[in-house]
Amino acid sequence: MTALLELEDVEARYGPVHVLHGISLAVEEGSVVTVLGPNGAGKTTTLRAISGTVRRSGRIAFAGQPLDRLGPDAVARLGIAHVPEGRGTFSELTVWENLKLGAYSRRGSIDTELERVFTYFPWLSERRRQVAGTLSGGEQQMLALARAFVLRPRLLLLDEPSLGLAPVLVAELFRIVRELNEDEGLTVLVVEQNAHLALQAAQAGYVLEAGRVVLAGTSDELQADDAVRRSYLGY
C-alpha cells in the first residue's frame, strides 16, 4: 500500500496560540488509522489542518497533491470528507436535505449515491422526511457519517465519533466504518477517546501529546506498549 495522506512538520495555531508543533504522519490508502492522546493534545486540530479549517503550515499532501494552501471547499472536492466532533448536522433541515448537502460539490443527479448510502444506513430512507434535530444523538452521528459518504470520498476524517453515545450505538457506528473500509476501500483517519475501540478498528495509530507525535506504530504495537496500556487502555 502507498500513502494516500502525508503530513510533514505541520504546524497550526488559533490566533497567537500554537497548537501543533511539527506533526508528521502518513495514512496508507485503504487503511484505518487512529490518532490517540489526552484532551488538548492537538488531535482535532490535526484533522482541521488537513481539511483546511485552521491556519497551518508545513507539508500536507493527498494523493501526491499539496493541500497546505487549499481551503475546505477545495479539499472536499479532492475527495476528503470531514465529520467533525459534535456531529454537525443541520438540525432544522430534514434527513433528506442533510444528505443532499453532503453532495454539494458533485454535479448531476445523486439519486444513485443516496440509494447506495441507504444500503449501509437503511433506517435513513424510512426517515428521510424527519427533521434532523428530532433524531437522537446517535442517529444524528449516523446521519453525519452518511452525509459525508454521499460525497464518495477517498478519505474520511472522523473526529470523536463515540462522544456522548451509548456503547451499542458506538459499536454499530464502528461496524459501519469497518464495512465501508472493507467493501468500498474507504481510507479512514479517526480521532477517538475510546482507545480500545479505536485500536481494534485500526491497522495503525499515532499518539499525540502537547501537539507532537510521541508514539507511532501498528495497532498491535501500540496495544503492547506499556505507556499506551497504562494511559489509554487501563491495564
Secondary structure, DSSP 8 states (H G I E B T S, - for coil): --EEEEEEEEEEEETTEEEEEEEEEEEETT-EEEEE--TTSSHHHHHHHHHT-SEEEEEEEETTEE-TT--HHHHHHTTEEEE-TT----TTSBHHHHHHHTTTT--S--HHHHHHHHHH-HHHHHTTTSBGGGS-HHHHHHHHHHHHHHT--SEEEEE-TTTT--HHHHHHHHHHHHHHHHHH--EEEEE-S-HHHHHHH-SEEEEEETTEEEEEEEHHHHHH-HHHIIIII--
